[in-house]
Amino acid sequence: MTELPARLERLFRPIEGWGEFRRGARRAAVVFVLYESGGLWQVPFVRRRADLRDHPGQVALPGGGVREGESPWAAAQREVEEEIAVPTGRLVPLGAGEPIYAAVSNFSVVPFVAHLPDPVPVFAHDPSELDGVLQIPLDRLLDDSAWLESADPWRFRYLAHEESVVWGLTERIVAGLAPKLRQALEETRQQGG
C-alpha cells in the first residue's frame, strides 16, 4: 500500500505549481489527507459547527483561509494542525488539484493531497469551529454508486456517511481529485502494492 503516495505524487501538480486564486475571491486551501488504518486508506473530514458564518454545519476537508503573505501549502498545514491536531511538518505533500471557486461564499480554494505516514492515534478537533472529525475510507469516496443525487429541483450529488453528508464545495473538490486518485489506486492494485 505504500506505493500509492508515490504514484499520486507523479499524477498531481507540485504544491508550489498549483496555479492561482481567482481574482477578487477570498483565498483558501484544504487538504485531502490520506493515511492507512486497518489495511485501508482513510481520509479525515471535519464537521463544521452550525453557528459558523461560512459553510455552517457542512462536512469539509480540513483547511481554511490563506493569510496575507502566507503560502497556500503553509496555510493548509496550519489549518490541519488547528482543526484536527496533526502537527505541521507531519504531512507529506503529494501535490495539488485544480483550484475551485465557490460563488456562494466567494472562496477560491486550492485542494492539496497529502500523505500522513504516521497517523495520530485520534484526530482531536477544535471545538470552537468543529463538531467532530469523520473518517471515510478512500474506496467509499471513489465508489460512484455510493454517491446519491438529491431529489431537489436543483440537483446535487452527496455522500451520506455516519449521519453526516458530504456535498456542495467538498463534493466538487472530491470529484475533481477522484480521477487521479482512482488511477493511482488502480495502478497500485495491479502492481500488487
C-alpha positions in Angstrom: 0.0 0.0 0.0 2.9 2.4 0.4 3.2 2.8 -3.4 0.0 4.8 -3.6 1.6 8.1 -2.3 4.5 7.8 -4.8 2.0 7.3 -7.7 -0.1 10.2 -6.6 2.9 12.5 -6.4 3.6 11.7 -10.1 0.0 12.5 -11.1 -0.7 15.8 -9.3 0.9 19.2 -9.8 3.7 20.1 -7.4 2.4 22.0 -4.4 4.2 25.2 -5.5 2.9 24.9 -9.1 -0.8 24.6 -8.3 -2.0 27.7 -10.2 -3.5 30.9 -8.8 -6.6 32.1 -6.9 -9.5 33.7 -8.7 -9.1 37.5 -8.7 -11.2 39.2 -6.0 -12.1 36.0 -4.2 -11.3 35.0 -0.7 -8.3 32.6 -0.7 -8.4 29.2 1.0 -6.6 25.9 1.0 -7.7 22.4 2.1 -6.0 19.1 2.4 -7.2 15.6 1.2 -5.2 13.7 3.8 -4.5 10.0 3.1 -3.5 7.6 5.9 -3.6 3.9 6.4 -5.7 2.3 9.1 -6.6 -1.3 9.4 -5.3 -2.1 6.0 -7.4 0.6 4.3 -6.7 4.1 3.1 -8.8 6.6 5.0 -9.5 10.4 4.7 -10.4 12.6 7.6 -13.2 15.2 7.1 -14.3 17.8 9.6 -17.9 18.5 10.6 -18.3 22.3 10.8 -20.3 23.9 13.6 -23.8 25.0 12.6 -23.2 28.6 14.0 -20.2 29.4 11.7 -20.5 32.2 9.1 -19.0 30.2 6.2 -20.4 26.8 5.2 -22.2 26.2 8.6 -22.9 22.6 9.5 -21.2 21.2 6.5 -18.7 18.3 6.2 -15.4 19.6 4.8 -11.8 18.7 4.2 -9.6 20.2 6.8 -8.4 23.7 5.7 -9.2 27.3 5.7 -8.2 30.8 4.8 -4.8 31.8 3.5 -3.4 34.8 5.3 -1.6 37.7 3.7 2.0 36.7 2.9 1.3 33.0 3.7 1.8 30.3 1.0 -1.3 28.2 0.4 0.6 25.0 1.5 1.7 26.7 4.7 -1.9 27.8 5.4 -3.2 24.3 4.7 -0.7 22.7 7.1 -1.6 25.4 9.8 -5.3 24.7 9.4 -4.8 20.9 9.6 -2.9 21.4 12.8 -5.6 23.8 14.2 -8.6 21.7 13.1 -7.5 18.1 13.6 -4.3 18.3 15.6 -1.8 16.9 13.0 1.4 18.8 13.8 2.9 21.0 11.0 5.5 19.0 9.2 3.9 15.6 9.7 2.1 15.7 6.3 4.0 14.6 3.2 2.7 16.8 0.3 1.9 14.8 -2.8 0.5 17.6 -5.0 -2.3 19.9 -5.8 -5.6 19.6 -7.7 -7.4 22.3 -9.7 -8.5 25.4 -7.8 -12.2 25.5 -7.3 -14.4 28.6 -7.0 -17.4 28.7 -4.6 -19.6 31.6 -5.8 -21.9 31.4 -2.8 -19.1 32.3 -0.3 -16.7 33.9 -2.8 -13.9 31.4 -1.9 -11.2 30.3 -4.3 -9.9 27.1 -2.9 -6.8 25.1 -3.8 -7.1 21.4 -2.8 -3.8 19.7 -1.8 -3.3 16.0 -1.5 -1.0 14.8 1.3 0.0 11.5 3.0 0.1 11.1 6.8 2.6 8.3 7.1 2.3 8.1 10.9 -1.3 8.8 11.8 -2.2 10.4 15.1 -4.0 7.8 17.3 -7.1 10.1 17.4 -7.8 13.2 15.5 -8.6 15.9 18.1 -10.9 18.6 16.6 -11.1 22.2 17.5 -14.5 22.6 19.3 -14.6 26.4 18.6 -15.0 25.6 14.9 -15.9 21.9 14.6 -18.4 19.4 15.9 -16.1 16.5 15.1 -13.9 14.5 12.7 -15.3 12.0 10.3 -13.1 9.3 8.7 -14.2 8.0 5.3 -12.5 5.1 3.5 -10.9 6.1 0.2 -12.7 3.2 -1.6 -16.1 4.6 -0.5 -15.2 8.1 -1.7 -14.2 6.8 -5.1 -17.3 4.5 -5.4 -19.7 6.3 -7.7 -22.6 4.1 -6.6 -22.1 5.4 -3.0 -22.8 9.0 -4.2 -26.5 9.8 -4.4 -28.4 12.6 -6.2 -30.8 14.8 -4.4 -34.5 14.9 -5.4 -34.5 18.7 -5.1 -35.2 20.9 -8.1 -31.5 22.0 -8.1 -29.9 18.5 -8.1 -26.6 17.9 -6.4 -24.5 14.8 -5.6 -23.9 13.8 -2.0 -22.4 11.0 0.1 -24.2 10.0 3.3 -21.7 8.6 5.9 -22.2 8.1 9.7 -25.2 10.5 10.0 -23.2 13.2 8.0 -23.4 14.3 4.4 -20.6 15.3 2.1 -21.9 17.7 -0.6 -21.5 21.1 -2.1 -18.0 22.5 -2.4 -16.5 19.4 -0.7 -18.2 17.1 -3.2 -16.8 19.2 -6.0 -13.3 19.0 -4.6 -13.5 15.2 -4.1 -15.0 14.8 -7.6 -12.1 16.9 -9.1 -9.4 14.8 -7.3 -11.2 11.5 -7.9 -9.9 10.6 -11.5 -6.2 10.8 -10.4 -6.9 9.1 -7.1 -8.7 6.2 -8.9 -5.9 5.9 -11.5 -3.2 5.7 -8.8 -5.2 3.2 -6.7 -5.8 1.0 -9.8 -2.2 1.1 -10.8 -1.1 0.2 -7.2 -3.5 -2.7 -7.1 -2.4 -4.0 -10.5 1.2 -4.0 -9.3 0.2 -5.7 -6.0 1.3 -2.7 -3.9 
